[in-house]
Amino acid sequence: MNIFGTSLRERLMYFAGLFIGTIILYTIIYHWLLLTFEPSVHEKAYHDSLQKVVETLTTAGFGGDTDNWTTPQVNLFVVLMNLTGVALVFLGIPAFAVPLLQEAIKEQVPTSTDEADHVIICSEVPSGRVLWEHFESADMPYVFVHDDRETVRRLAQNEINVIHGDPTQLETLEAANIAEAKTLITDVDDQTNSSIILAAKQLEPEIEIISSVADSEIASQHQFAGADRVIKAKQILGESLASKATTFYAEELRDSIEVESEIDVLEVLVEPNSQLVGQSIRDAEVFGSGRLTVVGLWHNGRFVVTPHPSTTIRENMILLVVGDQGQIAEQQLDPVPAPRGEISSVAICGYGFVGQTVEAELERAGIDVTTIDIDPSLDTDVTGDVSKERTWDKINVDDIDAVVLVLSNDTAMIATALLLEELLPEVEVTARANDPNNIWKLYSAGAEYVLSLPTITGEIIADRVLPEEGLITPETGFEFGRITAPKLAGKTLREVDIRRQTNCTVVAVEREGKLITEVDPSMRIQEDDILVAVGDSSAIKKLREFTEQPPKSLMKE
């Protein structure tokens, strides 16, 4: 038995049994040796032999028995007892003394917080990280609750506001100061989330609770338990994948520009080893020249229109860049390949709940769908392993414009992405990563866009708590519009404040046959300008109405 590989309690029990057993055995042997081999000893009590054995093993002394140790047999056994005592000491140091010392000096993890008017996050680390990064950027107080001590210790060392405890227990939520919290977010698993909701409502019936469900059928149970908002994570993931598989924003914006110019529009993937990672858009040298402008970005299933210059560029972002063609070539940016044309046919690999959601969204958009899964019991168009070329031989691949990978295994998806890169290099591949750590692997394997369930869940929940302007999600949709605004001529974009008035964002201006992409708030609208704006359909309609009949205070005199 390897006693050093067990828990401290198990080691203690084993060592105690070994020590007591050794004392009993040695007492019996010692007693017998004295009576058998020592002629001067005719009788001896067992308790006296026990005392001498304990004294010898613990090296406390030999007492008055040394005169009785005259024979080789007894002396050899006394030597054995001494060596055994020393061995037990050396055994006990690594087994007990060292672990106990480590426990004594080990940094204590936080178990409570004094935060007030804060958000309590009960989730796994991947989605929790998305949330606390958003809250820290917005200066919103929060506390992250996790039941793994080592995870809490590591996060605390990285200055994350975290406490250790089981969030399903009342005492943990009390330690998270739920009495003064404004919102509780729970995104662990469907059953655990239900327990957390009930515990939170028991303590604070009025607290706002946002929960996440993987199984949409569980949503009503969370609402019954007391959740104010329930995020159907897998459904949103499927909608996002369907949206990205059929939406190429660079093409949409390019089609909205009618002037002839040297300006190009492209989507750029920020790779993990890119020098852009960690810089703000403002500080990135490639965008600091003024000849390249970031007018939007894809990140974790959300499209942000005209991101703020202070926005930090992160790995796996897709930036929508407008700028001079020569400058784009000079900067050696790596554009996401454009689709061959309009997306009219999509292959869905994996037919679980997310795959079925993607199918429903695409069919709603009038797109032909081919479903593939290895499980013969599922009602798919093709049965087979999509990581094998023979499965694709069953399909007319020439008709496929895009592929969506939603398998349950990341390794299989990476293998499939590699196969598609070789088999169908012109086809756009959108993929779901089950583990966020595998996102970069799928990009490296050839996928054009990758989403993971934990990150998109965190992003959607963060948007519920911190609504972000200029955000496009699968729930809102978007379109570009070309708007003339002669009645606003002479006014600056800051004075007009189109975003606040209409929820649209101006991303470019056509003026005298040229395209201006550096849309500064101080820019004055000219009578013949054409504003290129983005927003959902209702916002574009509102913008047209606003420019046709602006408030009198804004109208050209």
Steps between C-alpha positions, in 0.01 A plus 500: 500500500629846412409699809650816357244504217195505729334782687648631825216346701548159340875519559442587864268203551742264326801627696315482832400139427857415402643661816253336740537163328880524523486579874268206572707257293831618648359482855404136450838411347698697762308338784562150358871565435565611858323200654657255255863615462583709805572265803465782751143576394252251639182703479398834350173689460384583143442865587866522607610355164264747325667791680849388396394456135344846488810655662725328246292579189462865598868524604382637833736271691540139606408520869610225737498206256851544362643259760277229359638531145783250519427252221559559129134431419369774727768752401434445129132558556571821695709617202206416270266705720737798488527481121122465472451811713735699276327365186161604632632853561633528144175354369293746696686812383402480128167336574379748763742768610558640150130501393397655831765767460385567144142534619613737773686732262260456209331825398146511627239545229234772536163375622300822529469848351388845611397610147169683474269578207692228317443204271549146633636264233447127554645322199788301362818695425469541117166681504587667831815649345294663224269650761758637742702650214191692387416608855854615572499706178173660607619553862210288623568321832469123490598185686567165337398192704664162439509177698853389403755624751801485266312688226404770749858528627633539144241760404555695821872514423405657165300766687159365398232580759415141592385305804502128576179316577214291366255747338206266563547550875336789687813579702707545182250745351490685831881517491467647148294777665186417305307734727665797328541351150303634202519194272592132522619312190502122498659300218630171642272224368121477467438311826752692710362828364153406625638437849687831502188690391293347782769576758534860382125562504481349848741766625403794279163464323544831314847444353523487120614158379631421151548130427622297206364170372657257255169314460232748390228280651644578845445874456149490648634320809754777559226760462279311745792483745529879484732598213408838350677433170602167351763482227451205263870459436503221242215658306687831483817316398314333214350831389841668511664225296222516241529879485877498450490217247284710270617853586815657363497855626781615272289403199192669649690825554678477165163464324372808684777718355430625151789738437808386314799523732821338609329411824462131584299323769610175658468287811829432681556216747716592799716192556632409848858597410402828335669820621153655516394284796480704818516839328212743478372592156627852563853387591542236230746645249324338206186705571679811628593632155142595425497308172346188656188514715332232709128551440387184678614178662378147559574356840339209683188498285438873508562766239593840644450796268764777505675371814645766729868582431585382852368149423767238569577274206484135606604180336243337270320831438396568144543868414296666224760731346449775243795670339733568214579185299870584491513544877320169552754323280788681671389393849479136389170448676355150476146535365229244561427343159184638341231252397478403134170682471161504663459223758220274377598156631653403835615164638445452875733245661347382827127474565461555872299788642740766369508341153121491488486866605741592219284303256181681609664842468642428154176355369317804632738709287419289192837323487534137394638281778674162497524337843767241584555295816672174588199382704271291273206550736482872418285630217782646289553524126831313519634254759876480539818622662560853367872473575524232229507585130268211413214676678540809280495274194129448575436874451518722193766722657498737202164630624623568855576869572571472873542241774401527867679264741306427819636163607517398866874428480758772428759251377259375235419859398867589463553192282195594291618859459837374375326266255276780370801729457640239262173381346303828475748787542258760360218413741458712815511290817331618820558289811396456861777436752384304804817603687603868462864387510447332163381811316845580362547139389185517289614828347838345425324201343327729252174615659405858411297563814482316834267538798495323836200448724659637823624821338183581308294430814719742696470764229121477478461516878741795519289680242191445715674666794696761303309581179759610246430755231578400145456130575353267240393153611313218325187626675520846340646440154645788304519676166693782340316804369593791268332816621501857370452775757483842327283642779783435746766673291731719706452297818772282646444133569541581868219756485271266310585202729364241259580204723295634791217617277464189284723217633691510169871562460659687209802300383591694184402805293494529121596855401578636154577159359725399789447274797589634844544233765646717775162605633585747775227649726617845391433426132243738349233353278492650151188528289598232246653257748383141507524346846581128510345375825445167670226384734208260514215548252287706739796726581575560130136588445512737796814662359328566164207659680736704717697639207186576299336685785756592767412708807473867416803574720714291265359603165709698256405867518 
